[in-house]
Amino acid sequence: DTGVSQDPRHKITKRGQNVTFRCDPISEHNRLYWYRQTLGQGPEFLTYFQNEAQLEKSRLLSDRFSAERPKGSFSTLEIQRTEQGDSAMYLCASSLPFRLAGRQETQYFGPGTRLLVL
Amino acid sequence: ELKVEQNPLFLSMQEGKNYTIYCNYSTTSDRLYWYRQDPGKSLESLFVLLSNGAVKQEGRLMASLDTKARLSTLHITAAVHDLSATYFCAVVISLDSNYQLIWGAGTKLIIKP
């Protein structure tokens, strides 16, 4: 399977703990996105990488959230001092470079990591 | 601020019927996506619509875009149970050399046999 993969698929943690999620994009995709989705809502943009550079970050992303993509391949999303309001599905998506996809560029999503903060 | 509104948010229908889901957005955009999400699963791309009057069809689903009215529709023809899912539209806003997708809240579609 050469799709987007995410690990872990489920995470239960206690409030105040730190958690880290990993995303492996489709290999030829240089763009990588993180989203958060809560029940009954559409995905909410968190941050975006092009290769290793973090180019966009949502105003909604508090200082407790940090994302990296050190070698332009996989990415990690860390949440420090988790709060109950952080409980959600965290989705990763990747897409081809604009020069290859043009305006047909489509984001391909991974299966998500479901986080529950107790 | 771009807002994307879908309606209805919930739709229960019988197999064999036709229905339309609407996606309205509040500011100019030149690209709109439709995605499908099954319960507990991730999002699957269905269509990307690039221009005014664009129409795309795949099986029993047909999507259209009217950029002047800032409206996209997803039409379901002769619905079958397998189409039960939540359908999202997402609108592009351009940010310098990048872009973001702004998502609707989704339409949960249940098709009864």
Interface residues (C-beta under 8 A of the other chain):
Chain A: G40 Q41 G42 P43 E44 F45 Y48 Q50 L55 E56 L91 A93 R103 Q104 E105 T106 Q107 Y108 F109 G110 P111 G112
Chain B: V4 D30 R31 Y33 Y35 K41 S42 L43 E44 S45 V48 L50 F88 A90 L95 N98 Q100 L101 I102 W103 G104 A105 G106
